[in-house]
Amino acid sequence: MSNRSLPPASISRRLWLAASLASLGSALSACGGSGGSFDLLAGVGTGGTGSFSTGAIRGFGSIIVNNVRYDDTSARVVSDEGTALSNTQLRLGMVVDVDGSDITTDAAGLRRASASSIQVRSEILGPIERVDAVAGTLTVLGQAVRTTAATVVDETLRGGLAGLSPGQTVVIYGERDRAGVCTASRIELRTGAPSYHLRGPIGTVDGTARRLRMGDAVLFYGDAQRSGDLDQPRQGAFARVDLALAPGAAGVWRATRLELRNAPLAGVLPSDKAQLELEGFITAFTSRTQFSVNGVAVDASNAQGVPADLALNQHVEVKGQLANGVLIAREVEREDDKDRDGSGFEVEGRITQIDRATATLVVRGLVVRYANARFKDGRIDQLREGLKVDIKGRLASDGVRLDADEIELKD
């Protein structure tokens, strides 16, 4: 059923929304997301055209986000710091907000759209404090980070987590779960950063000392430049903070800029898109049809494919449309760890480098091992620089390279 043909919210649904927003807000106070209410989205209508998608880049052709192939040829690409980027600087695992045209399905069943803007969004930029390569966890700037088989590691970090050590400065792309733990979709080294930053939920606040806690990091915000929805920080709200490069006395970090929001996606979700696709963790749960993802209330009463055992803290992808501050879902898909096992990556482009001795090739800056791949519309001996290919595969154990399952020759 098209989301445009959904009936208006019923009286009972309106009563649920009115009654449960407060309880959802309090439940979210411990999560990687919002605090009190969902008034950040109030007044959003159901009209409009175009699409908006937020999630990790899972492939190139041009970029693939939430299984939509967004043509990024003419898109304006902006970094976390507001710097203009080239689309060639986009990498697997980066979390992006994509503003685009209507999503259509081509003859091959592939969902496509054209991106007008792409905003890159990282959770953490800062120094590593601890690494446990066996457990697949690390602590960065006081924030707990977990990795999975689908965590992409920048090519400068050979050996995956084994290439990480305390003191290195890294960028973490990913999503926060209900406990505030960040599941990393990508990790990369960063040198020469002018400042550090955090994006996440606020823990305790000491208004007298003008200090707040995010994860295990204590921040002084007294002379920070302010912006956002809120005048003052409060527990359970969401912050994007720029920090000085070294902590002060007693390990307290000085915030130079503090953006305060009611929820992670406040100021991000558009009100005029017919198609909205959201990827993230269930951060509050009332029932399988009434829950919250990344601090956004979801009504799945008329959705297709809602798992019968949907529960708190599961990772999901929701497709639908905003209506009066609520994402009216038409589809809900759960993505458990077994679905995030490093498979399902895809890259389409021209081979820029090939090494037959190691059976590797490079497409869009990604090293691909092809020795065990099956070939479609061609043979292994036809691989050459300049050839356009479509590669499907899974991340290697180091998180850097891609092991090709199938290579289709396009020329």
C-alpha positions as CSV (number, residue, x, y, z in Angstrom):
1,M,0.0,0.0,0.0
2,S,1.3,3.4,-0.8
3,N,1.9,5.6,2.1
4,R,-0.1,8.3,0.4
5,S,-3.2,6.1,0.6
6,L,-2.9,5.4,4.3
7,P,-6.0,6.6,6.2
8,P,-5.7,9.4,8.8
9,A,-4.5,8.4,12.2
10,S,-7.4,6.9,14.2
11,I,-8.7,8.3,17.5
12,S,-7.0,5.5,19.4
13,R,-3.7,6.1,17.6
14,R,-3.9,9.8,18.4
15,L,-4.6,8.9,22.1
16,W,-1.6,6.5,22.1
17,L,0.6,9.2,20.7
18,A,-0.5,11.8,23.2
19,A,-0.3,9.4,26.1
20,S,3.0,7.7,25.3
21,L,5.2,10.5,24.1
22,A,6.1,11.4,27.7
23,S,6.8,7.8,28.7
24,L,8.8,7.3,25.5
25,G,10.8,10.4,26.2
26,S,11.7,9.3,29.7
27,A,12.6,5.8,28.5
28,L,14.9,7.5,25.9
29,S,16.8,9.4,28.5
30,A,19.2,6.4,28.8
31,C,19.5,5.8,25.1
32,G,21.6,7.2,22.3
33,G,18.9,9.7,21.4
34,S,16.2,11.9,22.7
35,G,14.9,13.2,25.9
36,G,11.5,14.5,26.7
37,S,9.0,14.9,23.8
38,F,8.9,14.7,20.1
39,D,7.8,18.3,19.6
40,L,10.9,18.8,17.4
41,L,8.8,17.2,14.6
42,A,5.5,18.8,15.4
43,G,3.5,20.2,12.6
44,V,5.1,18.0,9.9
45,G,2.6,17.4,7.1
46,T,2.0,14.5,4.8
47,G,2.4,16.3,1.5
48,G,5.5,16.8,-0.7
49,T,7.6,14.8,-3.1
50,G,11.1,13.4,-3.2
51,S,12.9,11.2,-0.8
52,F,15.1,11.4,2.3
53,S,17.3,8.5,3.5
54,T,19.6,8.3,6.5
55,G,22.0,5.3,7.0
56,A,25.4,3.9,6.2
57,I,26.7,3.6,2.7
58,R,26.6,-0.1,1.8
59,G,27.8,0.3,-1.8
60,F,28.6,2.4,-4.8
61,G,26.6,2.7,-7.9
62,S,26.5,5.7,-7.4
63,I,26.0,5.4,-3.6
64,I,23.8,2.7,-2.0
65,V,22.0,3.7,1.2
66,N,19.1,1.6,2.6
67,N,19.1,-0.4,-0.7
68,V,18.5,2.7,-2.8
69,R,21.0,3.6,-5.5
70,Y,21.3,7.3,-5.3
71,D,23.0,8.9,-8.3
72,D,25.4,11.3,-6.7
73,T,26.8,12.9,-9.9
74,S,25.2,16.3,-9.3
75,A,24.9,16.1,-5.5
76,R,26.3,18.7,-3.1
77,V,28.4,16.7,-0.6
78,V,29.2,18.3,2.8
79,S,31.4,17.0,5.6
80,D,30.6,17.0,9.3
81,E,32.6,20.2,9.6
82,G,30.6,21.9,6.8
83,T,33.4,21.5,4.3
84,A,32.5,20.8,0.7
85,L,33.6,17.3,-0.5
86,S,33.8,15.5,-3.8
87,N,31.6,12.5,-4.2
88,T,34.8,10.5,-4.8
89,Q,35.6,11.1,-1.1
90,L,32.6,9.1,0.0
91,R,33.5,5.7,1.5
92,L,31.8,2.5,2.5
93,G,30.4,2.7,6.0
94,M,30.1,6.4,6.2
95,V,26.7,7.5,7.7
96,V,25.0,10.0,5.4
97,D,21.7,11.9,5.2
98,V,20.6,11.9,1.6
99,D,18.1,14.4,0.1
100,G,16.9,13.2,-3.3
101,S,14.2,12.7,-5.9
102,D,11.4,10.2,-5.8
103,I,12.5,6.6,-5.5
104,T,11.6,4.5,-8.5
105,T,12.1,0.9,-9.3
106,D,13.7,0.0,-12.6
107,A,13.2,-3.1,-14.9
108,A,15.7,-5.1,-12.9
109,G,13.9,-4.4,-9.6
110,L,16.5,-2.0,-8.4
111,R,15.4,1.1,-6.4
112,R,16.9,4.3,-7.8
113,A,16.8,8.1,-7.1
114,S,19.0,11.1,-7.8
115,A,20.7,12.8,-4.8
116,S,20.6,16.6,-4.6
117,S,22.6,16.8,-1.3
118,I,24.6,14.4,0.9
119,Q,25.5,15.2,4.4
120,V,28.2,13.1,6.0
121,R,27.6,12.5,9.7
122,S,30.0,10.9,12.2
123,E,29.4,10.2,15.9
124,I,32.8,10.6,17.4
125,L,36.1,12.3,16.5
126,G,38.7,11.9,19.2
127,P,41.5,9.9,20.8
128,I,41.4,6.1,21.4
129,E,41.6,5.3,25.1
130,R,41.2,1.5,25.2
131,V,41.0,-1.3,22.6
132,D,39.9,-4.9,23.1
133,A,40.5,-6.6,19.7
134,V,39.2,-9.9,21.0
135,A,35.9,-8.5,22.2
136,G,35.7,-6.1,19.2
137,T,35.3,-3.0,21.4
138,L,37.0,0.2,22.0
139,T,36.6,3.4,24.0
140,V,37.0,6.7,22.1
141,L,36.8,10.1,24.0
142,G,34.9,8.4,26.8
143,Q,32.4,6.7,24.4
144,A,31.8,2.9,24.2
145,V,32.1,1.6,20.7
146,R,31.4,-1.9,19.4
147,T,32.3,-3.4,16.1
148,T,30.7,-6.1,13.9
149,A,31.8,-8.0,10.9
150,A,30.2,-5.2,8.9
151,T,32.4,-2.5,10.4
152,V,34.5,-1.0,7.6
153,V,38.1,-0.1,8.5
154,D,39.9,2.6,6.5
155,E,42.6,1.3,4.2
156,T,45.3,3.1,6.2
157,L,44.5,0.7,9.1
158,R,45.8,-2.7,8.1
159,G,44.8,-5.5,10.3
160,G,41.5,-4.1,11.4
161,L,41.2,-3.5,15.2
162,A,44.7,-4.9,15.5
163,G,45.9,-1.8,13.8
164,L,44.3,0.4,16.4
165,S,46.1,1.6,19.6
166,P,45.5,4.1,22.4
167,G,46.4,7.6,21.5
168,Q,45.4,7.4,17.9
169,T,42.8,9.9,16.7
170,V,39.9,8.2,14.9
171,V,36.6,9.1,13.3
172,I,33.7,6.7,14.2
173,Y,30.7,6.5,12.0
174,G,27.7,4.5,13.3
175,E,24.6,4.5,15.4
176,R,23.8,4.6,19.1
177,D,21.7,2.0,20.7
178,R,19.4,2.4,23.7
179,A,22.3,2.3,26.1
180,G,24.3,4.9,24.2
181,V,26.8,2.4,22.8
182,C,27.9,3.3,19.3
183,T,27.9,0.4,16.8
184,A,30.5,1.4,14.3
185,S,29.8,1.2,10.6
186,R,33.2,2.7,9.7
187,I,36.5,3.6,11.5
188,E,39.2,5.8,10.0
189,L,42.3,7.6,11.2
190,R,42.3,11.4,11.3
191,T,45.4,13.6,11.5
192,G,45.5,17.4,11.9
193,A,42.0,17.7,13.3
194,P,41.4,21.3,14.5
195,S,39.1,20.0,17.3
196,Y,37.4,16.9,18.5
197,H,33.6,16.3,18.5
198,L,30.9,14.1,20.0
199,R,27.3,13.5,18.9
200,G,25.2,11.7,21.5
201,P,22.9,11.7,24.5
202,I,23.6,13.9,27.6
203,G,23.9,12.1,30.9
204,T,24.1,14.0,34.1
205,V,24.2,17.8,34.1
206,D,25.7,20.1,36.8
207,G,24.3,23.5,36.1
208,T,26.2,25.2,38.8
209,A,29.6,24.0,37.6
210,R,28.3,24.1,34.0
211,R,29.5,20.6,33.3
212,L,27.7,17.7,31.6
213,R,28.5,14.1,31.0
214,M,28.4,12.2,27.7
215,G,29.3,8.6,28.1
216,D,32.3,8.7,30.4
217,A,33.5,12.1,29.2
218,V,32.9,15.1,31.4
219,L,32.6,18.4,29.5
220,F,32.7,22.1,30.7
221,Y,30.2,24.1,28.6
222,G,30.4,27.4,30.3
223,D,31.9,29.4,27.5
224,A,30.7,27.3,24.5
225,Q,29.0,28.9,21.6
226,R,25.3,27.7,21.7
227,S,22.8,26.7,19.1
228,G,19.9,24.3,18.7
229,D,16.4,23.7,20.2
230,L,17.2,24.1,23.9
231,D,18.5,27.0,26.0
232,Q,20.2,24.8,28.6
233,P,21.5,21.2,28.5
234,R,19.4,18.6,30.3
235,Q,19.7,14.9,31.0
236,G,18.4,12.8,28.1
237,A,18.6,15.6,25.5
238,F,20.9,15.2,22.5
239,A,24.1,17.2,21.9
240,R,26.6,17.8,19.1
241,V,29.7,19.2,20.8
242,D,33.1,20.5,19.5
243,L,35.9,20.1,22.0
244,A,39.4,21.5,22.6
245,L,42.1,19.1,21.6
246,A,43.3,18.4,25.2
247,P,41.4,18.0,28.5
248,G,41.9,20.5,31.3
249,A,42.2,19.9,35.0
250,A,40.9,16.5,36.3
251,G,40.4,15.4,32.7
252,V,37.5,17.7,32.0
253,W,37.1,18.6,28.3
254,R,36.3,22.2,27.3
255,A,33.4,22.5,24.8
256,T,33.9,25.3,22.3
257,R,30.5,24.7,20.5
258,L,27.4,23.1,21.9
259,E,24.4,22.3,19.8
260,L,21.4,21.2,21.9
261,R,18.6,19.1,20.4
262,N,15.6,17.2,21.7
263,A,16.6,14.1,19.7
264,P,19.3,12.9,17.3
265,L,17.5,13.7,14.1
266,A,16.0,17.0,15.2
267,G,16.7,19.6,12.5
268,V,17.6,16.8,10.1
269,L,14.4,15.0,9.1
270,P,12.6,17.0,6.4
271,S,8.9,17.8,6.5
272,D,8.2,17.8,2.8
273,K,9.3,14.3,1.5
274,A,6.9,11.7,0.3
275,Q,9.4,8.9,1.0
276,L,11.5,8.8,4.2
277,E,13.8,5.8,5.1
278,L,15.3,5.6,8.5
279,E,17.9,3.1,9.8
280,G,18.7,2.7,13.4
281,F,18.1,1.1,16.8
282,I,14.7,0.8,18.5
283,T,15.2,3.1,21.4
284,A,11.8,2.9,23.0
285,F,9.1,0.2,22.6
286,T,5.4,0.1,23.5
287,S,4.3,-2.6,21.0
288,R,5.4,-4.0,17.6
289,T,3.3,-1.3,15.9
290,Q,4.2,1.6,18.2
291,F,7.9,2.2,19.0
292,S,10.7,4.7,18.4
293,V,13.8,4.6,16.2
294,N,16.6,7.0,17.0
295,G,14.2,9.1,19.0
296,V,11.6,9.3,16.2
297,A,8.1,7.9,17.0
298,V,7.0,5.2,14.6
299,D,3.4,4.1,13.9
300,A,3.6,0.7,12.1
301,S,-0.2,-0.1,12.4
302,N,-0.5,-0.4,8.6
303,A,3.1,-1.5,7.8
304,Q,4.1,-4.6,5.9
305,G,6.5,-7.1,7.2
306,V,6.6,-6.1,10.8
307,P,8.4,-8.9,12.7
308,A,6.3,-10.7,15.2
309,D,9.1,-10.6,17.8
310,L,10.1,-7.0,17.3
311,A,11.7,-5.7,20.5
312,L,13.7,-2.9,22.2
313,N,17.2,-2.3,20.9
314,Q,16.8,-4.2,17.7
315,H,18.3,-2.7,14.6
316,V,15.7,-1.9,12.0
317,E,15.0,-0.1,8.7
318,V,11.7,1.8,8.5
319,K,10.2,3.2,5.3
320,G,7.3,5.6,5.4
321,Q,6.3,9.2,5.6
322,L,6.1,11.8,8.4
323,A,2.7,12.9,9.7
324,N,2.3,15.3,12.6
325,G,5.7,14.3,14.0
326,V,5.3,10.6,13.6
327,L,6.8,8.3,11.0
328,I,3.9,6.4,9.5
329,A,5.6,3.2,8.4
330,R,4.6,1.3,5.3
331,E,7.5,-1.2,5.8
332,V,9.6,-2.4,8.8
333,E,12.6,-4.6,8.3
334,R,14.7,-5.9,11.1
335,E,18.5,-6.2,10.6
336,D,19.9,-8.5,13.2
337,D,23.7,-9.1,13.5
338,K,23.3,-12.1,11.3
339,D,22.1,-9.7,8.6
340,R,25.1,-7.4,9.3
341,D,27.7,-10.1,9.0
342,G,29.8,-8.2,6.4
343,S,27.9,-9.5,3.4
344,G,25.7,-7.5,1.1
345,F,28.2,-4.9,0.0
346,E,28.3,-3.8,-3.6
347,V,30.5,-1.6,-5.7
348,E,30.0,-0.6,-9.3
349,G,32.6,1.4,-11.3
350,R,35.7,1.1,-13.4
351,I,38.8,-0.8,-12.4
352,T,41.6,1.7,-11.7
353,Q,44.2,-0.8,-10.7
354,I,44.7,-4.6,-11.1
355,D,47.3,-6.9,-9.6
356,R,47.1,-10.4,-11.1
357,A,49.8,-11.8,-8.8
358,T,47.7,-11.1,-5.7
359,A,44.4,-11.4,-7.5
360,T,43.2,-8.0,-6.4
361,L,41.7,-5.0,-8.2
362,V,40.7,-1.5,-7.1
363,V,37.3,0.1,-7.8
364,R,36.4,3.5,-6.3
365,G,39.4,3.3,-4.0
366,L,38.3,-0.1,-2.6
367,V,40.6,-3.1,-2.8
368,V,38.8,-6.2,-4.0
369,R,40.0,-9.8,-3.9
370,Y,38.6,-11.7,-6.8
371,A,40.2,-15.1,-6.8
372,N,37.1,-16.9,-5.6
373,A,34.5,-14.8,-7.4
374,R,32.1,-16.2,-10.0
375,F,31.9,-14.2,-13.2
376,K,28.8,-13.0,-15.0
377,D,28.9,-11.9,-18.7
378,G,32.6,-12.4,-18.9
379,R,35.7,-14.3,-17.7
380,I,38.4,-13.7,-15.1
381,D,41.0,-13.3,-17.9
382,Q,39.1,-10.3,-19.3
383,L,39.6,-8.1,-16.2
384,R,41.6,-5.0,-17.1
385,E,42.1,-1.4,-16.0
386,G,39.3,0.8,-17.3
387,L,36.7,-2.0,-17.4
388,K,33.4,-1.3,-15.8
389,V,32.3,-3.9,-13.3
390,D,29.6,-4.6,-10.7
391,I,31.0,-6.4,-7.7
392,K,29.0,-8.1,-4.9
393,G,30.8,-9.4,-1.9
394,R,31.6,-9.3,1.8
395,L,34.1,-7.6,3.9
396,A,37.4,-9.5,4.6
397,S,38.2,-10.2,8.2
398,D,40.4,-7.1,8.4
399,G,37.5,-4.9,7.5
400,V,39.5,-3.2,4.8
401,R,39.2,-5.2,1.7
402,L,36.2,-6.7,-0.1
403,D,36.1,-10.4,-1.0
404,A,34.1,-10.6,-4.2
405,D,31.4,-13.3,-4.5
406,E,30.2,-12.2,-8.0
407,I,31.8,-9.9,-10.6
408,E,29.7,-8.8,-13.5
409,L,31.5,-7.3,-16.5
410,K,29.5,-4.3,-17.8
411,D,31.5,-3.2,-20.9
